[in-house]
Structure formats: structure tokens, C-alpha cells
Amino acid sequence: MQSGTMERVFIMTLLGIAQIGCVAAPVVYWHSDPVMPGETVMLTGAGLAESTLEVLRVDDEATQMPRSVSFSWPAGVRGEKVLQPNDLSLKFALPAKHQPGLFRYRVTSGTGAAIGLLNRPQVWWMQGDLGTTCSPGGWVRIFGKCLNLT
């Protein structure tokens, strides 16, 4: 074996040993929405098997949309029942007692937490009566997801 090859094998072996027993915080990279109270939500990610879940409805009187999901989490929130948990996904029923709207969730394990927003409006594209703009008194169409949760 060449010297460079032996060094690469040694480094890869060390990296493999370092990863044994390494447990990361839960990560959520996709969730199903729009979702109404009483419906089932699915979260997809990693490290979800041994976690707890909390859900809160965002106040309708908020003066602005949260720009990130890293806002504070109130104390004393009751956990929700997790359905079919495994390392890559979990499901839960959005509490039926709430009105439709924006919800935030937190998935927590012993190594950290993942926080996200459900039903957050997302504008994909817009079109006006003049194409990319609209005339005074004209029309505009907005296309996206979670734009109207009646």
C-alpha cells in the first residue's frame, strides 16, 4: 500500500470510531401541512424515536409573523401523544380543541430539540393583470400554500 492510502484508511477508521455512540439532537426537515385541528401531522427527519412532542397554537393577535422558529417556548405546555414513532418520522394528531390557524411544535430528546411551524403561509409566485405587476384597480393572484385556513 502507498503511504497516502494508509493515511486515508487510518483517518477514516478514526472518524468511524468517533461516530460510534454519537447521538445528535432531533432534526425535522419536512412536515405535512396544511393541517386542521383533529387531523394527523407527520414529521420527517432524524433522531425522532425517543422524543417527546409539544404543540401550541400561535396567537391570532400577533402583530407580525414569526420570522424564525427560534422564538421562546412557554413553560407548562402539555405533551401530545406521538403515533408510530421511529428514528426517521413520527405522527401526531393536532389537538381538536383549537381553532384552525398557525401552530408551532417542539420535538425534544435528551440531546436537544427541533422547533417548527405548521400552516405557515408560503407564497410561491404572484401574477398581476400586467404580468409581474398590476394596474391601479387591476387584479393580482397569489399562489402558494396555507394562504387561507378558514
N, C-alpha and C positions, 0 to 999 in steps of 0.2 A: 504494500500500500504506500501511496505517496504521503509525504508529510502533511500536505494541505487536507487530504482526505481524512487522515487520522484526527486532525484538529477539529474538522467539522463533525465527525462522529462523536468525539468527546463532548463538544459543545451541545449537540443535540441530545446526548444522554443526560447531561446536566440539566438542560431545560425540561426534559421529561420528568426527571426526579423532582425538580422544583414544583411542577404542576400537580404532583400526587398529593392529595389531601387539601388542595387549594379549593376553597368554596367562595364563590362570588355572591354578591347581593342579587336579588331577583331583578330581572330585566323584562320589560314588556315592550315589544316593538310593533304590535298590532292589536287592535280591539275592534269588536263588532259595534257598529253604530250606523244609523240612528237606532235608538232603542227606547221603548216606552216603559213606564213602571209596570212591573209584573212580568216583563219579558226577560229572556235569558241573554246574558252577555258572555262572550268568550274572549279571553285574553290569551295571546300567544307570545311566548318569549323563552326565557331560560331561568332555571332555579326556582320554579314555582311550586314544586311538590310539597315542601314543608313550610308553607307560608300561611299567614292569616290575611283577611281581606276586610277593609272598611270602605264604606261608601257614604258620601254626603251630597245633598243637592245644593248647588250654588244658588245663593240668594238672587231673586229676580231684580231686586232693587240695587244691585251692584252698579256703580257709576261707570265702570268700564270692564271690558272683557279681560280676564287674566291673560297676561302676555306670556306667561310660562306656567308650568305646573309646580314650580318650587315655592308656592306660597305656603303660609303657615297652616298647620293642621290642628284643629281644636282638640282639647282633651276630653275624654269621656265618650268617645264615639263607639257605638256597639258594633262588633264584628258581624259580618254576614256569613251565611253558610256557603261553603265552597263545594261545588259539584264536580265530580270526576277530575280531581287534581292529579297532575303528573308533572314531570320536570319541565315540559315544554308548553303546557297550556292548563287553564282552569276555566271553569264556568261558574256563574252565579246568577241568581235572579235579582234584577233591580227591584228594590223594595216597592211593593204595590201601594204603600201608604202615601207616596209622594205624588206631586203633580208632574206632568211632563216638563222637561227643561234640561239644563246643563248639570251634569254630575261630575264629581271628582272621586277617584278611587285611590286607595293606597294598599299595595301588596307588601307585607312585611315578613321578613325571616330573621333569624338570629344574626345575619351578616349585613343587613341593610334593608332598604325599602325602594319600591318603584311607585311613582305617583303619576296619574294621568287624568285626562279629561274625556268624558263621554258626551256626545252630542254637540261638540264644539263646531260652530258653523265654519265651513271651508268654502271659499269662493274659488272655483276652478277657472272660470272665464266669464267675460261680460260682452254684450253686444248692444249697441245703440242703433237708433234709426239712421245714423250717418256712418255706421260701421263701428270704428273704435271710439267714437264719441256720439253724443246725441244733441239734437237741436233743442232750442227752448220750446217747451211744451211737447217735445217728442217722447219717445219711449226708450227704455233700457231693459234688457233681460239679463238676469244674473243666474248663472248655472253653477251648481256645486252640491254640497252635501250638508244636511242638518240645517237648512235655511229656514224651515217653517215647521216647528213642532207644536201643532195645535192640540 
